[in-house]
Amino acid sequence: MFVAAIRPLMTAEVRHWLPPTRDIHGRQASTGSTAHRARVLNTPGSIISSALRERMGDASAVIWLLNHPRMIAIGDTFELPAGETLKVIRAERRTSGPDTLSKVYLS
């Protein structure tokens, strides 16, 4: 039931960039990325604080990934379908039986 309800929502493709490596001289080299089906929700990037009544920073996008093959850490880089590259500011992982849903907040 869990996968049956979520899978039709995964209509976009995002790229999760692999961490860069360094050569013997300390130069950084790109190691590429992996592509994954996802549900992408764009958000305004700010919220109104209930206590201060001021604008605060928030996620610019939220993506859902089903059965993502590797752990997602704060600072990881994702490329959205529109070509926008954002960093992870928060990640949640929920497991239901054999399936795992990752909810990733990007800014």
The 8 nearest C-alpha neighbors of each residue, nearest first, counted from 0:
[[1, 3, 2, 4, 5, 95, 6, 98],
 [0, 2, 3, 4, 5, 95, 98, 6],
 [3, 1, 5, 4, 0, 6, 98, 65],
 [2, 4, 0, 1, 5, 6, 7, 8],
 [5, 3, 2, 1, 6, 0, 7, 8],
 [4, 6, 2, 8, 3, 7, 1, 9],
 [5, 7, 8, 9, 2, 3, 4, 65],
 [8, 6, 9, 5, 4, 10, 3, 2],
 [9, 7, 6, 5, 10, 38, 37, 4],
 [10, 8, 37, 38, 6, 7, 36, 11],
 [9, 11, 8, 38, 37, 36, 12, 7],
 [12, 10, 37, 36, 38, 9, 13, 80],
 [11, 13, 36, 35, 37, 80, 34, 14],
 [14, 12, 79, 35, 78, 34, 80, 36],
 [13, 15, 34, 78, 77, 33, 32, 16],
 [16, 14, 77, 33, 32, 76, 34, 17],
 [17, 15, 32, 76, 31, 77, 14, 33],
 [16, 18, 32, 31, 30, 19, 15, 33],
 [17, 19, 16, 20, 30, 75, 29, 31],
 [20, 18, 29, 30, 28, 17, 27, 21],
 [19, 21, 28, 27, 18, 29, 30, 22],
 [22, 20, 27, 25, 26, 28, 23, 19],
 [21, 23, 25, 24, 26, 27, 20, 28],
 [22, 24, 25, 21, 26, 27, 20, 28],
 [25, 23, 22, 26, 21, 27, 28, 20],
 [26, 24, 21, 22, 23, 27, 20, 28],
 [27, 25, 21, 22, 24, 28, 23, 20],
 [26, 28, 21, 20, 19, 25, 22, 29],
 [29, 27, 20, 19, 21, 30, 26, 22],
 [28, 30, 19, 31, 20, 27, 18, 17],
 [29, 31, 19, 17, 28, 20, 18, 32],
 [32, 30, 29, 17, 16, 33, 19, 18],
 [31, 33, 16, 17, 15, 14, 34, 30],
 [32, 34, 15, 14, 16, 35, 31, 17],
 [35, 33, 14, 13, 15, 12, 32, 36],
 [36, 34, 13, 12, 37, 14, 33, 64],
 [37, 35, 12, 11, 9, 13, 10, 64],
 [38, 36, 9, 64, 11, 63, 12, 39],
 [37, 39, 9, 63, 62, 8, 11, 10],
 [40, 38, 62, 61, 37, 41, 63, 11],
 [41, 39, 61, 60, 62, 42, 38, 63],
 [40, 42, 60, 59, 61, 39, 43, 44],
 [41, 43, 59, 60, 44, 40, 58, 61],
 [44, 42, 45, 59, 41, 58, 46, 57],
 [45, 43, 59, 57, 58, 42, 56, 46],
 [46, 44, 56, 57, 55, 43, 54, 47],
 [45, 47, 55, 54, 57, 48, 56, 44],
 [46, 48, 54, 53, 52, 55, 49, 45],
 [49, 47, 52, 51, 53, 50, 54, 46],
 [48, 50, 52, 51, 47, 53, 46, 54],
 [51, 49, 48, 52, 53, 47, 54, 55],
 [50, 52, 53, 48, 49, 47, 54, 55],
 [53, 51, 48, 49, 47, 50, 54, 55],
 [54, 52, 51, 47, 48, 55, 49, 46],
 [53, 55, 47, 46, 48, 45, 52, 56],
 [56, 54, 46, 45, 47, 53, 48, 57],
 [57, 55, 45, 44, 46, 54, 58, 106],
 [56, 58, 45, 44, 46, 59, 55, 106],
 [57, 59, 106, 44, 105, 60, 104, 42],
 [60, 58, 44, 106, 42, 105, 43, 41],
 [61, 59, 41, 105, 42, 58, 40, 104],
 [60, 62, 104, 40, 103, 39, 105, 41],
 [63, 61, 39, 103, 38, 102, 40, 37],
 [64, 62, 102, 38, 37, 101, 103, 39],
 [63, 65, 37, 101, 100, 67, 102, 62],
 [64, 66, 100, 67, 99, 101, 63, 37],
 [67, 65, 99, 98, 100, 68, 64, 101],
 [66, 68, 65, 69, 64, 101, 99, 70],
 [69, 67, 66, 70, 65, 71, 35, 99],
 [70, 68, 67, 71, 66, 72, 15, 17],
 [69, 71, 72, 68, 67, 92, 101, 90],
 [70, 72, 69, 75, 90, 73, 87, 103],
 [73, 71, 75, 74, 70, 87, 90, 89],
 [72, 74, 87, 88, 75, 89, 71, 90],
 [73, 75, 87, 86, 72, 76, 88, 71],
 [76, 74, 87, 86, 73, 72, 71, 77],
 [75, 77, 86, 16, 85, 15, 74, 87],
 [78, 76, 15, 14, 85, 84, 16, 86],
 [77, 79, 84, 14, 83, 13, 82, 85],
 [78, 80, 13, 83, 82, 81, 84, 77],
 [81, 79, 82, 13, 12, 11, 78, 83],
 [82, 80, 79, 83, 78, 84, 13, 12],
 [83, 81, 79, 80, 78, 84, 13, 14],
 [82, 84, 79, 78, 81, 85, 80, 77],
 [85, 83, 78, 77, 79, 82, 76, 86],
 [84, 86, 106, 77, 105, 76, 78, 83],
 [87, 85, 76, 74, 105, 75, 106, 77],
 [86, 88, 105, 73, 74, 75, 89, 104],
 [87, 89, 73, 105, 104, 86, 106, 74],
 [90, 88, 104, 87, 103, 73, 91, 105],
 [89, 91, 103, 102, 104, 92, 71, 101],
 [92, 90, 102, 101, 103, 93, 89, 100],
 [91, 93, 101, 100, 102, 94, 90, 99],
 [94, 92, 100, 99, 101, 91, 95, 102],
 [93, 95, 99, 98, 96, 100, 92, 97],
 [96, 94, 98, 97, 99, 93, 1, 100],
 [95, 97, 98, 94, 99, 1, 93, 2],
 [98, 96, 95, 99, 94, 66, 2, 1],
 [99, 97, 95, 96, 94, 66, 100, 2],
 [100, 98, 94, 66, 93, 65, 95, 101],
 [99, 101, 65, 93, 92, 64, 66, 94],
 [102, 100, 92, 64, 63, 91, 103, 65],
 [101, 103, 63, 91, 90, 62, 92, 64],
 [102, 104, 90, 62, 61, 89, 101, 63],
 [103, 105, 61, 89, 58, 88, 87, 60],
 [106, 104, 87, 60, 58, 86, 88, 85],
 [105, 58, 59, 85, 86, 88, 87, 60]]
